[in-house]
Amino acid sequence: MAASLKNRLGVQEVTDVKSGLGKALVAEALGTLFINFFGCLSAVNLVEPQAAPNLVLIALTFGFIVFVAVQSVGHVSGAHINPAITVGLLVTGKVTIIRAFLYIVVQVLGAIAGSAILRALTPSSYDGGFGVNKLANNLTPIQGLGIEFILGFILVLVVFGVCDANRQHTQTIAALTIGLTVAAGHLATIDFTGTGMNPARSFGAAVIESFWENHWVFWVGPILGGIAASLLYTYTLAAPAAGEYSPVNVEEKELKSVETANN
């Protein structure tokens, strides 16, 4: 019992220098730093600070930088770079409690650093926004919570799907799929909530702009959505291991039988 609890906590990862935890923490911090710097930078307009934001530019920038971050540090830390993903993996037992806690801490610190660097490199006379999340006029906090819940849900569902080790029939590039999911989420919901989707990213921008109105929405929504998606995928949608029953496996076998018969 004690050994099981110790393993769940992940004490051995802290004490074992070969666990790679230190490198993973650096990777997670860099990932969110990139997201907040490049993603929020796309919302900065030095030419016309008061002009309406270019939604397509912002959405594609966030999607591309997530793709780049996952591709560059995924082999080091798994490239969670989002507390909603980390919590989803935690509740399904895929990461330990200590690792999850430390990941979220460095994700937040990295996001703050990214937004701080962006602010430092922007002319002091600039009076526009730096990518802070705000609810649209007339949108209630509960409606905003619903939007952010769905954003967290679809993102974590996609992450679990593309990272499922038992999926043998897909050639999809995980990093690209995750990046496209982030881009799609932004394209659809920037007008509603500014598209939080990532609590650390939202927190970093909020710190720099000192804007905290309804900030809880951008933590609770994505994390609850991520938990729901992780549980649904793990216990309902996960691909079967080799030899287990699956309608897909049965269909593939039938197709092979037909091809063999025709030949």
N, C-alpha and C positions, 0 to 999 in steps of 0.2 A: 504493500500500500504506500509506504513512504517512498520507495523507489519509483513507483508510478507517478506520484505527485511531483517528485524531483524532476523526472523526465518531462512532465507536462509543463513545469515551470521553465525548464531549459537551463538549469543551473550549470550543467556541463558545458553549454555553449559559451558561457562567460569565463569559465575556468580553463577551458581547453583552447590553447592558442591556435590549434589546427582547425578550429571550427570556422574560421574565416569571418567571424562576426564583425570584427573591426573594419575589414575591407567592405563588408556589406553595408555597414552604417555610412561609410564615406560615399558609397555608390548611391544610396537612397537620398542622401543630402544633396548630392550633385544633380540627381534627377529632378528633384523639385525646384532646385535653384534654376535649372534650365527652363523648366515650365513657367515659373513666375517671371523670369527675365524676358524670354522671347515671347511667351504667350501674352503677358500683360503689355509688353512693348508694342504689340500689334494694335493695341487700343489707344496708343499715344499718337496724336496728330499735331505735330509742331506747326504745320502750315495753317491749319484752321482748327484751333483747339476746341471751339464750340460747335464744330460740325458734327453731324450725325455719324456714329461709328460705322465703319465698313464691316458689316457682319460676315461677309464671305471671307475677307482677309483675316479676321480674328479667328473664325472657325477653322480655316485651313492651317493657320499658324499653330494653333493649339494641337490640332491633329498631327501635323508634321513633327512638332517638337516632342510629342509623346512617343511617336514612332521612333525618332532618333534616340530618345532617352532609353526606351525599352531595348532597342537594338544594341546600344552601347554598354549598358550596365546590367542587362538581364542575366548574363552568365555569372555575375558577381553576387547579386542580392535577390534575383528573381524579379527585379524591377517592379516592385509594388508601386512606389512613388505616389501613393495615395492611401490615406488612412482607411478609406472604405474597403479597399482591396485587402489591406492587412487585417482588418477586423474580420472580413469574410473568411480569410484563410485561418484565422485564429479559432473561430467558432466551429470550424470543421476539422480542427486538429492538424492542420497542415503546417502551422508554425507554432512555436512555443510562446508562452505568455511573456517571458522576458524579452525575447526577440521582437515580438509584436510591439511591446511597449517602447523599446528603444528605437524601433523603426519609425514609429509615429513621432517620437520626440525629434529625431533628426530630419524627418520629412518636414515638420513644421519649421525647424530652424533653417533648413535649406530654402524653403519658400520665403521666409522673411528676408534671408540674405539676397535672394534673387530680386525681390521687389525693392530692397534697399539699394542694391547696385543700380537698378533701373532708375530709381529716383535720383541717385547721385550723379548719373550720367545724363540727366535731362536738365535743360536750362532752368535756372531757378525762377525765371519769369513765367514758365509754363503753368497755366492754371486749369488744365484739363484733368481728366481722370487717369488713374493708373490701374484700371482693370478691376476695381472693387465691385463686389456683387451687391446688387440692390434689387428689391422687388419692384416690378412695374407698378405704375400708378393704378390704384383700384384693385390690385392683386392682394388678396388676404394672405397672412402668414401661413394659414393652413393650405391654401392653394399652392403657395410657394413650396411648402413642405412636400406636397404631392408631386410637384414637378421634380424636385431634387431627389425624392425617393425613387422615381422612375429612372432618372439619370444614373443613380448609383446602382440600381437593379440591373439595367441593361449592360452597364460597363462590367460589373462583376460577373454577370452571366456569360458575357463574351470571353472574359479572361479565363474563367473555369473551362469553357468550351474549347478554346484554342490550345489550352495547356493540358488538356486531358491526355495522359500518357497512353490510354487504351484506344484512342482514335487512330486507326490505321488507314482509313479511306480518304483522308484529306491531305492536300498539299499546301494548304493555306499558310501564309507567313503570319505567325502570331503577332509580331510587332506591328505589321501593317494593318491587320484587322483591328487591333486595339486602337491604333491611331485614327482609323476611319470611323470607329465608334465614337471617339471623342469629338471628331469633326462633325459628325452627324448630330450629336447631342447639342453642340454649339449652334449649328445652323438652325435647329428647331426651337431652341429655348432661350437664346440670348435676349430676346425682347421680353421674356417673362421674368427671369431671375438673374440674367447675366451669365447663366450657366456656371454654377459652382462645380458640381460633379466631383470635386476634389476638395475636402475640407482644409487640407494644408495649403493649397493654392489660394483658397478664399481667405484664410487667416493671414497669410503673408501680405496680400493686398490690403486687407482691413487694417493691419498694423501701420502700414505706410501712410494710408489715407485717414487713419483714426476714425474710421466709420464702422460702428458696431450695431446699427439698427437691424433688428431681426437676424443677427449673425448666427444665432443658434440654428436657424433653418438650414444653413449650409454645412452644419455638422450632423445634425440629427437625420436629415433627409437622406443624404448619400449613404451614411453608415447603416441605417435601418434597411434601405434598399439593398445594400451589399450583403447584409446578413440574410435577408430573405432569398436573394438570388443564390447565395452560396449553399444554403440548406436545400433549396429546391433542386439545384443541379446535382449536389452530392447524393441526395437520397431518392431522386426521381429520374433525372436526365443523364446521369453519368454513363459514359460508354462502357459496355461490359468487357470484362477481361477475356483473354483468349479462351475459347471453349465454352463460354457462357452463352445462354440463349439471347438472341437479339433479332428483331424483325429485319434489320439491315443485313446481318450475317446470313440469315435464311434466304433473303432475296439475292444476295451475291452468290450463294451456293446454287440456287435455282438457275441463275443466269449462266453460271459456269457449266451446269449440267446441259442446258439447252445448246450452248456453244459447242460442247463436246459431241453431243448427238448430231448436230448439223455438220460437224467436220467428219 
